[in-house]
């Protein structure tokens, strides 16, 4: 199939490109390559896919040296450029991962979130509608559950109380997707990801932040004094869930569905830190902090719907996943190691 992956130079996008290329699909990837975090990591991911670093920011497709993939640096907010891409390529499937990420950064730069996560998403859906794309999968987030205290979080739970602008934009995307499914019968699947980690991960997330500080002998900031739980989900399990859902096209009067993709067993933050310490062979210095605005004490995925639909339950243990992450971090593959 011809598949468009937005956010292809991102953490999940990179791993998904690799998996789908291995399965023989033709991939077109786009990414704005913004500087929210170190662009060297994004360019290194592209290099692993055989894509040379763009020499300018013109939205020109360039071919991989090693795989049936093409890539363009492109902003989804630029609707004219996006429409040209869709008209020329005629994609069978679209996997939309591009977004302004980060819960805490949304408190500082709200306009970027409204522009990329909401306007960009509407632009993409308009292109998919006009070109008759057969199935659109889009990244939502566990953050939509906001201040919910009932755990585990199920897709049927109310999600009316987001605690960050990032969460609000992701919930907005889910509502917009439902409207497009209702009005235009565009099949849409929303993916509520839970705390993804693994090799090539984002440097603003806990595994990278903690590892860098631990190895440098610097204290790590631990929020809510360590009294937090997260449903840490290894990247390969995330990708497996997305790939299995690719051909599970929603049907009916309103062809849209939502799925939690999480491990389904939350881990205490302090246990996560101890697991990382064991993998690195170093002891962390802790700087205990109060809860950050926009944060929540616990995330926990109810994966019943995922298991019923695609017979899949994420299975990589935290010890396995952190071991693989630590090995990558210490390797020459990591452009940010030093």
C-alpha positions in Angstrom: 0.0 0.0 0.0 0.9 3.6 -0.4 1.0 5.1 3.1 1.6 8.6 4.2 3.2 9.0 7.7 3.2 12.5 9.1 5.8 13.2 11.8 8.0 10.6 10.1 11.2 12.0 11.7 9.7 11.7 15.2 10.1 8.9 17.7 7.0 6.8 16.9 7.1 7.9 13.2 10.6 6.6 12.7 9.9 3.2 14.2 6.7 2.9 12.3 8.4 3.7 9.0 11.0 1.0 9.6 8.3 -1.6 10.4 6.1 -0.8 7.4 9.1 -0.7 5.0 10.1 -4.1 6.3 6.5 -5.3 5.4 6.9 -4.1 1.8 4.8 -0.9 1.9 5.6 2.3 -0.1 6.1 5.0 2.4 5.9 8.8 2.0 7.0 10.6 5.2 6.7 14.3 6.0 7.9 16.3 9.0 8.4 19.9 9.8 11.8 19.2 11.5 11.0 21.9 14.0 13.4 22.7 16.8 11.2 21.8 19.8 14.0 19.4 20.6 17.4 18.8 19.1 17.1 18.4 15.4 20.2 16.3 15.2 18.1 13.4 16.6 15.4 13.8 13.9 18.1 13.9 11.2 19.8 10.8 12.6 16.5 8.9 12.5 16.0 10.0 8.9 19.6 8.9 8.1 18.8 5.4 9.5 16.0 5.3 6.9 18.4 6.3 4.1 17.1 9.9 3.9 19.8 12.6 3.5 19.4 15.8 5.5 17.4 18.4 3.6 19.6 21.3 2.4 16.7 23.8 2.6 13.1 23.9 3.8 11.4 23.6 0.4 8.7 20.8 0.5 10.5 18.6 -2.1 10.2 14.8 -1.9 13.6 13.1 -1.8 14.1 9.4 -2.1 15.7 7.1 0.4 19.0 5.5 -0.6 18.0 2.2 1.0 14.2 1.7 1.0 11.0 2.4 -1.0 10.5 5.6 0.9 10.4 9.3 0.1 10.5 12.2 2.5 9.7 15.9 2.4 10.2 18.7 5.0 6.7 20.0 5.2 4.3 21.9 7.6 0.8 20.5 7.8 -0.4 24.0 8.5 0.5 24.8 4.9 -2.7 23.6 3.3 -1.7 24.4 -0.3 1.4 22.3 -0.1 -0.4 19.5 1.6 -3.2 19.5 -1.1 -0.5 19.2 -3.8 1.1 16.2 -2.1 -2.2 14.4 -1.8 -3.3 15.1 -5.3 0.0 13.8 -6.7 0.4 10.7 -4.5 -3.1 9.3 -4.0 -2.5 7.5 -0.7 -4.3 4.3 0.4 -3.7 5.0 4.1 -2.6 7.9 6.2 -1.0 7.6 9.7 -1.0 11.1 11.3 1.6 11.5 14.0 2.7 15.1 13.4 1.9 17.4 16.3 3.4 19.9 18.7 4.3 17.5 21.5 4.9 18.1 25.2 2.4 18.8 28.0 4.5 21.3 30.0 5.6 23.3 26.9 2.0 23.9 26.0 1.8 26.2 29.0 4.5 28.3 27.5 3.6 28.3 23.8 -0.1 27.7 23.3 -0.3 29.1 19.8 2.0 26.4 18.4 -0.4 23.7 19.8 -3.5 25.3 18.3 -1.8 25.8 15.0 -0.2 22.3 14.5 -2.5 20.1 16.5 -5.9 21.5 15.6 -5.5 23.6 12.3 -3.0 21.1 10.9 -5.3 18.2 11.7 -8.2 19.8 9.9 -6.0 20.5 6.9 -5.0 16.9 6.8 -8.6 15.6 7.1 -9.7 17.9 4.3 -7.1 16.4 2.1 -8.0 12.9 3.1 -11.7 13.6 2.4 -11.1 15.2 -1.0 -8.8 12.3 -2.1 -10.9 9.5 -0.7 -8.3 8.0 1.6 -9.4 4.5 2.7 -8.4 4.8 6.4 -6.9 7.5 8.5 -5.2 6.6 11.8 -4.2 9.6 14.0 -2.3 10.0 17.3 -4.3 11.0 20.3 -3.0 10.7 23.8 -3.6 9.3 27.3 -3.6 12.9 28.4 -7.2 13.3 27.2 -8.2 11.4 30.4 -7.1 14.5 32.3 -8.2 14.6 35.9 -10.1 11.3 35.8 -9.7 9.3 39.1 -11.3 6.1 37.9 -8.6 3.7 36.8 -7.8 2.0 34.5 -8.8 4.5 31.8 -11.3 3.0 29.3 -12.2 4.5 25.9 -15.8 4.8 27.1 -14.9 7.0 30.1 -15.8 10.7 30.1 -13.0 12.9 29.0 -14.4 16.4 29.8 -11.7 17.7 32.1 -8.3 18.1 30.4 -5.6 19.6 32.6 -3.3 20.9 29.9 -3.7 22.7 26.5 -1.9 19.8 24.9 -4.6 17.4 26.2 -7.3 19.8 25.1 -6.0 19.9 21.5 -5.8 16.1 21.4 -9.4 15.8 22.6 -10.4 18.4 20.1 -8.9 16.2 17.4 -11.0 13.3 18.5 -14.2 15.4 18.3 -13.2 16.8 14.9 -12.5 13.2 13.7 -16.0 12.2 14.8 -17.5 15.1 12.8 -15.6 14.1 9.6 -16.7 10.4 10.1 -20.3 11.5 10.6 -20.5 14.0 7.7 -18.3 12.4 5.1 -18.1 8.7 6.1 -14.3 9.1 6.3 -13.0 6.1 8.3 -10.9 7.4 11.2 -9.1 5.6 14.1 -7.8 7.5 17.1 -4.8 6.1 19.0 -4.5 7.0 22.7 -0.8 6.3 23.3 0.4 5.8 26.9 4.0 7.0 27.9 6.0 5.6 25.0 9.7 4.9 25.6 12.6 3.1 23.9 15.6 3.6 21.6 15.5 6.9 19.6 13.1 8.4 22.1 12.4 12.1 22.6 15.1 14.0 24.7 12.4 15.9 26.6 10.9 12.7 28.1 11.9 11.1 31.4 14.1 8.2 30.1 16.4 10.5 28.2 16.3 13.3 30.7 17.0 11.0 33.6 19.8 9.0 31.8 21.6 12.1 30.8 21.6 13.5 34.3 22.5 10.1 36.0 25.5 9.6 33.7 26.6 13.2 34.3 26.3 12.9 38.1 23.6 15.5 38.2 20.3 15.3 40.2 17.1 14.4 38.4 13.9 16.3 39.0 11.2 13.9 40.4 7.8 15.5 40.4 5.1 15.0 43.1 8.0 13.8 45.3 8.0 10.5 43.3 4.4 9.6 44.1 3.4 9.0 40.5 2.5 6.1 38.3 2.9 5.8 34.5 1.8 3.1 32.1 5.2 2.9 30.4 4.8 1.3 26.9 7.7 0.1 24.9 7.9 1.5 21.3 7.7 -1.9 19.6 4.4 -2.6 21.3 3.1 0.8 20.2 4.1 0.0 16.6 2.6 -3.5 16.7 -0.7 -2.0 17.8 -0.8 0.6 15.0 0.2 -1.9 12.3 -2.5 -4.4 13.4 -5.1 -1.6 13.3 -4.1 -0.4 9.8 -6.5 -2.7 8.1 -9.2 -2.6 10.8 -11.2 0.0 9.0 -14.1 1.4 11.0 -17.6 1.0 9.4 -21.2 1.8 10.2 -23.0 5.1 10.2 -20.2 6.9 11.9 -17.0 5.1 10.9 -14.7 6.1 13.8 -13.1 4.3 16.7 -10.7 5.0 19.6 -8.2 2.7 21.1 -5.9 2.8 24.1 -2.4 1.5 23.3 -0.7 1.1 26.6 1.0 -1.7 28.5 -2.0 -2.0 30.8 0.0 -2.1 34.1 1.2 1.2 35.5 4.6 1.4 37.2 5.6 3.5 40.2 7.9 6.3 39.0 10.5 5.4 41.7 10.5 1.8 40.4 11.1 3.1 36.9 14.1 5.1 38.2 15.5 2.1 40.0 15.1 0.0 36.8 17.0 2.7 34.9 19.7 2.7 37.6 20.2 -1.0 37.3 20.5 -0.8 33.5 23.1 2.0 33.7 25.0 0.7 36.7 24.7 4.1 38.3 22.8 5.6 41.2 20.5 8.6 40.6 20.6 11.7 42.7 17.0 12.8 43.4 15.7 16.4 43.4 12.2 15.9 44.7 9.7 18.5 43.4 6.0 19.2 43.8 3.5 18.3 41.1 3.9 20.3 37.9 0.9 22.2 36.4 -0.8 20.1 33.7 0.5 16.8 35.1 -1.5 13.9 36.5 -0.6 11.4 39.3 -1.4 8.2 37.4 -2.0 6.9 33.9 -3.3 3.3 33.3 -4.7 1.9 30.1 -7.6 -0.4 29.9 -6.7 -2.4 26.8 -9.8 -4.6 26.6 -11.0 -3.0 23.4 -7.5 -3.4 21.8 -7.4 -7.1 22.8 -10.9 -7.8 21.5 -10.4 -6.1 18.1 -6.8 -7.2 17.2 -6.0 -9.9 19.8 -3.0 -8.0 21.0 -1.7 -7.0 24.5 1.6 -5.1 24.8 4.0 -7.4 26.4 7.6 -6.0 26.6 8.4 -5.7 30.3 9.9 -2.5 31.8 13.2 -4.3 32.6 13.5 -5.5 28.9 12.5 -2.2 27.4 14.8 -0.1 29.7 17.7 -2.5 29.0 17.3 -2.0 25.2 16.9 1.8 25.7 20.1 2.0 27.8 22.1 -0.1 25.3 21.0 2.3 22.5 21.7 5.4 24.6 25.3 4.3 25.3 25.9 3.2 21.7 27.3 5.3 18.8 23.8 5.3 17.2 22.8 8.0 19.7 23.7 11.4 18.3 23.0 13.1 21.7 25.1 10.8 23.8 27.8 13.5 24.4 
